[in-house]
Amino acid sequence: MVTDSYRSHYTFAMDFGTSDFKFGPITCGDAPRVVNNRGYFPDKKSVMYKAFETAPDVIVGEEVPLYLQSNEDLSSRLIYPMRNGVIEKADETAWRVVGALSEYGLSTFTPEPNNGFQGYNVVASLSSVSPRYMYEQLLDTFKQANATGSVRAVTVIPQPFAVAIGHGVTTCVVIESGHGNSQVCPISKYPIRTSQVALNRGGGDANAITSEILKDAGYADLANEEALVRKVKESIGLVPADLDTAILEAKKSPRKFRARHKVPGTRIEIDLEKDSWTRFLIGEYVFNPNHEIFESYFGRGMPRPKDVKMGDTVFRGMLDFGDAIIASVERCPVELQPLLYREILLSGGNFSWTVPEPLEAVAVDAPTKIKLLLRDKGIKNVSVKMTKSPQFSVWHGCIIYGFAVPDEYEWDWQRLEGWMKFSG
């Protein structure tokens, strides 16, 4: 049995987001390490690799850009393993990427030898809608990673529950919104799985509308550069209190709402002065894609967010966040519902929207937008809060959970909780 002193050094958390993989031990402090949740499979049959390279079968982490080849090559060799937070059971390629990322994360923080290290207590987080087989596959991945003795024990926790734990609340609604999907999860001591609502919409959809905006503004040559589009979105995107009002004001004063983004290390500068009003479309599309203005984008080829079924879960495409929260809460007991509305927590990088000081009259942050959506539907007695570090709140919650769960609590396949031990 390990001591509190051991846990305070060797608790390790991994957050498998659709876009980013956050990882690190408790000693990281406030921020974990972050790399893209992806893997690159190099063409090892080429002369270059045979003569000069000793690359592994799967490249992950910060070195991925060093191995990228032609754009045509990326679709088959650059693999993002998760779609809506889910990996198909038979997708061996995706699971190889997850295994490589897990080993990469652990090897990045190899402790000094001869210090009593028996392996990390690892807490891994998955989407709240992840099917049971993903728990099975992930735990098996850590069994294989333990060949080096780096893992003492492992457990898995749903991402929204980690957020609630990180903020010390046991009755709330957690909305976790990342790159690929959003999860609305009521919590009363534990996630109420039958009341969850999943949305097939996240930061990737904001990227999609940003790409269309760039094309219209004359930057079609840049619109397919995924990493660049994401940076532009984060730099210029705004959430309107009311989209119609924001568009009207921006068209009246385009210079006031001017959006510019300079690409570091290049001569490229994106300037949307004439189309400054379009920056409000980026944020609105995340929260509510039902405004008629988006129909023109759908009509010329931008994919409409679709309802998709993965396992037993239907991910809703066009449901706005207000309706999603109400649908989730109203599946819970009536006497619990007012308590849930009074504690809504927002987590995930997709809620990290800023409000420039000159534009405070028309632009809002994510908590305010959620309040406005609920108010429009008659729900007024609500409290909506942003987590302290929305991008890392899941990771923080995993660390707290790993420190708190008793060492003797062994993995329970019925409850999907507890420690699966490999050593110690």
Residue, then its C-alpha position, 0 to 999 in steps of 0.5 A: m500500500v502506498t503512502d500519501s507521500y508517494r501519491s504526492h509525487y507519483t500520481f499521473a494524469m492523462d486527458f485524452g481529448t479529441s484534439d489534444f493530449k494533456f499529461g503529466p504528474i502531480t508535480c507539474g503544478d498548474a499546467p500539464r504538458v500538451v501535444n496533439n492527440r495524433g500519430y504519424f506513420p512514416d513511409k519506412k520503405s523509402v530510400m531516405y528512411k532506409a539510409f538515414e532514419t531510425a524513426p519508430d513505427v508511430i511518431v507522436g508528440e512534438e516531433v511529428p512536424l519533423y516527419l510530415q511529408s506531402n499534403e497528399d500523404l497526410s490523410s493516410r499517415l497522420i492519424y487523429p485516433m478519436r472521433n467525438g471522443v470515441i475510437e472504434k473497437a476494431d480500429e487497430t491503427a488508432w489504438r496504436v496511436v493511443g498506446a504510443l501517446s501513453e508511452y510518450g507521456l510516461s517516458t517524458f517524466t521518467p523519475e530519477p533511479n533509486n528513489g523508491f519509485q514503484g510506478y505511477n498511479v495513472v488516472a486516464s480520462l475519457s469522454s463520458v459517452s465512451p463505451r465499455y470496450m474503450y475502458e477495456q482497450l485503454l486498460d490493456t494499453f497500460k498493461q503493455a506500457n507497464a513493460t518498463g515498470s512505469v505504471r503501478a496502477v491505473t484507473v479511468i474517469p469520465q471527463p465531466f466527473a473529473v471537472a466536478i471533482g476538480h472544483g469540489v462540487t457534487t451536484c452540478v451540470v458539467i459541459e465539457s466542450g473540446h475539439g470534436n464534441s461537447q458533453v452535457c452531463p448532470i452530476s449528483k454525487y456521480p454522473i447521471r449517465t442516463s441524462q447525458v446529452a452529447l453534441n456532435r459539435g466542438g472546436g473543430d466546427a468553429n474551425a470549419i466556419t473559420s475556413e469558409i470565412l477565410k475563403d470568402a475573404g480571399y485567403a483560400d490558399l490558407a483555408n486548408e491549413e488546419a493548424l493555421v485556421r485554428k490559430v485564426k479562430e482563436s485570434i479573431g473569433l468572438v461570441p455575440a450576445d445577439l448575432d443580428t445586433a453584432i452584425l449590424e454594429a460591425k457593418k456600421s463600424p468595420r474599422k472598430f471591429r477589424a480583425r487581423h492575424k499575423v502568422p508568426g515567422t512569416r510575412i503572412e497577415i490576415d486582415l478582415e476589415k471589410d468582413s469584420w462582421t464575420r468574426f461573430l459567426i465563429g463563436e455563434y456557430v459553436f453555441n447555436p448553429n440554427h441562425e439562418i445566416f449559416e444556411s448559405y454556408f451549408g448551401r455551398g458545401m460546408p457540412r451541416p453538423k449531423d446527428v450521428k450514432m456511436g455505440d448507444t449514444v446519439f450525438r446531436g448536431m444542430l441542438d443549441f447549448g440552451d436546449a441541450i442543457i434543458a433536455s439533460v436536466e429535465r431527464c433528472p428528478v424534478e426536485l433535483q432540477p433547480l439545484l442543477y441549474r444553480e451550478i453549471l460548470l463550463s470546461g474545455g478549450n472550446f469555451s475559451w472565448t475572449v471579449p476585447e474591451p472596446l467590443e463589450a457592448v456586443a461580445v460576451d464570454a461563454p458563461t454569459k452566452i449560456k445564460l442568455l440562451l437559457r433566459d430566452k427559453g424561460i430558465k432564469n435562476v441559473s449560475v454559470k461558471m467557467t472553470k479556472s483553467p478550462q483547457f486543463s480542468v479535466w487534468h486537474g480533476c484527474i490529479i485530485y481524484g488519483f490522490a483521493v481514491p483509496d489504494e485498496y479500492e480495486w477496479d470494479w467492472q460494474r462501476l467502472e472505477g477503482w485501481m487496476k494494479f500492475s505492481g506494488 
